[in-house]
Amino acid sequence: MQPDMSGDKRKSLNKRLILPAGIALIVWLALNFFYDQLIHIESVKLYAFLADMTWVLLVISVGFSTLIIYPIMYFRGASFGERLLGSFLTPLGWCFKEVLRVNVSFTLAEATFFTLFTSVSLMLIFGQVGLIGLSELLYRWVKKRKGGIGKILTAGPAISVLVSLVTVYFIALYDGGYSFHLTVKMLYRALFL
């Protein structure tokens, strides 16, 4: 096999997108499966310990997987669109699972509304936006230190971090989250009742 003399540092689609995003998705699915199986443990203390540890790992795998996936894809030459897709794959997978879970008790439209407009889902989605912006800024800085060219700070990543912080503030911190919760309830009433 001839070495690549073109200077293109992009890896194959499998190595730059499918493998990193797929591993994150599989880790989340495995943790989710393990968490669901904990109901078979009879020891209350062991159950509580394993449930707590698994829950922490689930939060990390769904909410913060971007911090691991994004740099891998960045340095393997993934395009910005591929990095977005890879970063959102696991959180959107979680949202899809929640739609299916809530759909047991509600219509598909209501289940989708509950899934997409809960504080957890919105903070998860907007949190990814902020983590993507933060990761982009960090890895531009790393690339620049290694002799790369280009600006580190640009409007896109900075705005995404700002949007993420403002969203988290209004969903969870402003008025203790009560205003957001009330707004979602009123919107639900207007749409479904």
N, C-alpha and C positions, 0 to 999 in steps of 0.2 A: 504494500500500500504506500502510495506516495505521500509525503508530508504536505500539509497545506501551506503553500507559499503566498497565498493571497493576503495574509495578515488579518483575516476575519477571525475575531475571537468568539464569535457566536457558536454556541453548542447546538446540537440537534434539538428539535422541538421537544423530544422526549426528555432530554437532559435539562433544558432551560425552563420548561413549564410543567409537563405532565408528571415527571418524577417528583419534584419538590412539592407541588400542590397535591399530588396524589398521596404522597406519604403523610402529609398533614391531615388530609381527609380520612385516610385509613386509621391514623392514630386516634382521631376524634371518634370515629365509628367504633373502634375497639374499646376505647374508654367508656363510651356510651353503653355498649353491650355489657361490659364488665359491671358498670354501675347498676344496670337493670337486673343483673344476676345476684346482686348483693341481698336481695330479699330472701334468699334461701339460707342465709347465715342465721343461726339461732342465738348465738351469743350477742347480747345487746352491745357490750363494750367493743367487741371486734367489729360488729356491723357499723357502729358509730364511727370508729376509727377509719375503717376502709371507705365508708361513705364520704367522710370529710376529706380524706386524701384524694379520692377519685374526683370529688367535686372540684377541688382546687385544680387538679390536672385538667379537668374538662374546661374550666374557665380559661386557663392558660391556653389550651389547644384551640379553643374557639375564638376567644377574644384577643389573643396576642400572637397567634400564629404568623401574622404578617411580619413581626419582628425577626422571624427566622426565615420565612419563605422569601420575602422581598429581597434581602441581600443575596441569597443564593441565586435567584433569578437575575438580579441586576448584574452580578459578576459573570454570569454565564451568557450574557448578551441578550436577554429577553427584551422585547420591545416594551414600551410603556403599557400598551394594551394587554400584553401577556402578563405583565407584572400585576396589573389591576385584576385580571381574571383569576390569577393564582392566589392573590391576596383575599379575594372575596369568595372563593370556592367553598371553604369550610364554613364561614359565617352564613352564607346563603344556604348551604346544606342544612345547617342548624335551623334556620328559619323555615325551610321546607318541611323538616321533621316536625316542627312546632305546628305548622298548618295541618299536617296529617293528624297530630295528636289532638288538637283542639277541634278538628272536624268531626270527631266522634260525638261531640255534644252540640255542635252548632252547624249551620249551613257552611258551605265552602266559602261564600263571600264573607260571612261573619268570622270564620276561622282565619281567613287571610287578613281581615282588618285587625283582629286581636293580635295576630302574629307580627304584623308590620308596624302597628302603632302602639305597642307596649313600650314602656321606658327601656326595658332590657334590650329589645330588638333594635330600637332606634339608636341607643347608645352603642350597641354592637356595630351597627352599620356605620354610623358617623365616627365611631372610634377607629374603625379601619381606615376611614378617610384621613384622619389625623395621623395614624401610625404610618400610612403610606407616605404622607407629606414629610413626616419626621425622618423616616427611613431614606427617602429620596435626598433630603438635605444632608443627612449623615454620610451616605455613600458617595455623594458628589464631593463632599469634603475629603473622604478617604481617597477617592480617585485623584483629586487635585493634589493631595500630598504625595501621591505616587508619580507625579509628573503629568497628569492629565490636563486637558484644557477645558475651558468653559466656566460659566458662572456657577457658584455654589448656591447663592440665595437668589431665587426668582419668585415671581408672584404666585405661580401655581401651588408649589409645595407650602409656601408660607400661608396662603389663604386657606388651604385645606386643613392645616393645623389650627388656625384661628376658628374656622367653621366648626371643627370638632370640639374645641374648648367651649365655644359659645353654646353649642347644642347640649353638651353635658351640663353646663351651668343651668340652662333653662329647663332641662328635663329633670335633673336630680337635685340641684342646689337651690334654685330660686324658689322661695316660699316652701322649702322642704319637699318640692316635687308636687305639692298639692294643686297648684294652678295647672300644670301640665296634665295631671291625672283628671282633673275636672274638665279640661278642654277635650280630652279624648272621650270621656263619658258623654259629653254633650254632642260631639260629633257622631258617636255611635247611636245615640238616641235619634238624631236627625236622619241618619241613613237607614236604620234597621227597625225602629219602633214606630 
